Amino acid sequence: MAKNGLTSYQKGVISNYYENLDTIMLTKLQEIVSDLYLADTKAKQGRLWDRAQKAMKKLKIKPAIIEHILARRDVTILAKNVEDWLKAGK
């Protein structure tokens, strides 16, 4: 590894991550929706909703939409929004 920085390979990996961040976050949200449907305790659901909030913030979803989704904590609302974001290529 270079003494003062990253190798060109490492720079490429990091660059690729940020280029595909929207896709990565949408995939995470899809997984969270599935996990929320299967979550059997309030504690698990709470952690999953926290993860969903972080993913939506990384996607730069409007704060009003995030607040609405989190206030309702309805998995179907989150799922519908994720579906819409996928179609829109968010």
Order of alpha helices (4+ residues) and beta strands (2+ residues): alpha-alpha-alpha-alpha-alpha
